[in-house]
Amino acid sequence: MRRKHFGTVLDHILLVSFTIVMSAPLGLVFWNAGKTGGLSARGQDAVTSMDGYLENLAFFRDLAANTKAADFSWMLSSSMFLALGIATVTTVVAFLAAYTMTRFPGRIPKICFWITVATLLFPVEARILSTFDVAADLGLIDTWPGAILPVLPLALATLVFRQHLKLIPEEIFEAALMDGAGAIRILRDFLVPLSKAPIGAVFLISFVFGWNQYLWPLIISVDDHIYPLMRGLNLVVTGSGPGLVVASVSMLPPLLLVLGFLRLMTQLTAIRS
C-alpha cells in the first residue's frame, strides 16, 4: 500500500515537473511581452506591466499611421476570420462528404474518397501558381472566399470522419431506418451527437491550420486587405516588445481551443463510462 502511494506521488511529481518545463517558454513569452524592451530590456524597461503591453501595441498603431501596414486589431480580426472560416467550412463539408462515402452504396463514393485522399500529395505550396490562376479566373483575388477555399484541409478531415463513421455499429442505422428515419434525420439525431469528439478534433486542427496561414493570404491579397497576424511578425524585430506581443497573442486562441477540447474530451469520457 505504501509502495503504491509512493508511486502515485512520484507520478504526480513527474507530471507537474514536465508541465512546468514544457510551459516555461510560453510563460517567458507572455512575461516579456509586457516589457517595452522585450528580451533585451534593461533597468526600468525590464519591469513587466500593463503599460508595457499597451506601449508595445501602440507600436503597430503608429506603424499603420505612417505606412501601409495593417493595424493590430485588423490583423487579429483577419486571422480570426480566416481561421474560423477554414475550420467551419472544413468541418461541415468533410463530415457531409464522409457521411456520403460511408452510407451510400456503389463504387462512386469509394472512388471519390481515394481522389480526395490523393490531394494530400498536392498541398497549396506545390500548386500555388495554378491555384492563383484559377482564383483569378473566378474573381476571388482580394476576397475572403479566395483566401479560405483553396487551403481547406478537406482530405485529412474527410479521412478522420470516414474512419470514425465506419466504426459506428450498423445496428444503430438499422434501428433508425426501422423507426422511419431518413438520411437527414440519421445525420442530425444520431451521427452528429455520436461524433462530438472527432468534430471537435477536426475543428481544432483546421482552426490552427487556418490561424497559422501566411503564404497564401500574402499571395491572394494583392491590395493587402487580408492581413493575418502571421504577416505582422515581419513588421517587428525578433525578441522586441512588439514582436513578443504578436507572438503571445498569436498563441492564445489555439491554446484556449486546446484547453476547451480537452474539457470536451473529459466530459465525453465521463458520459461514456
Secondary structure, DSSP 4 states (H G I P E B T S, - for coil): -HHHHHHHHHHHHHHHHHHHHHHHHHHHHHHHTTSTTGGG--GGGGS--HHHHHHHHHHHHHHHHHSSPPPHHHHHHHHHHHHHHHHHHHHHHHHHHHHHHHHS-SSHHHHHHHHHHHGGGS-TTTTHHHHHHHHHHTT-TTSHHHHHGGG--HHHHHHHHHHHHHTS-HHHHHHHHHTT--HHHHIIIIIHHHTHHHHHHHHHHHHHHHHT--HHHHHH-TTS----HHHHGGGS-TTSHHHHHHHHHHHHHHHHHHHHHHHHHHHHHHHH-
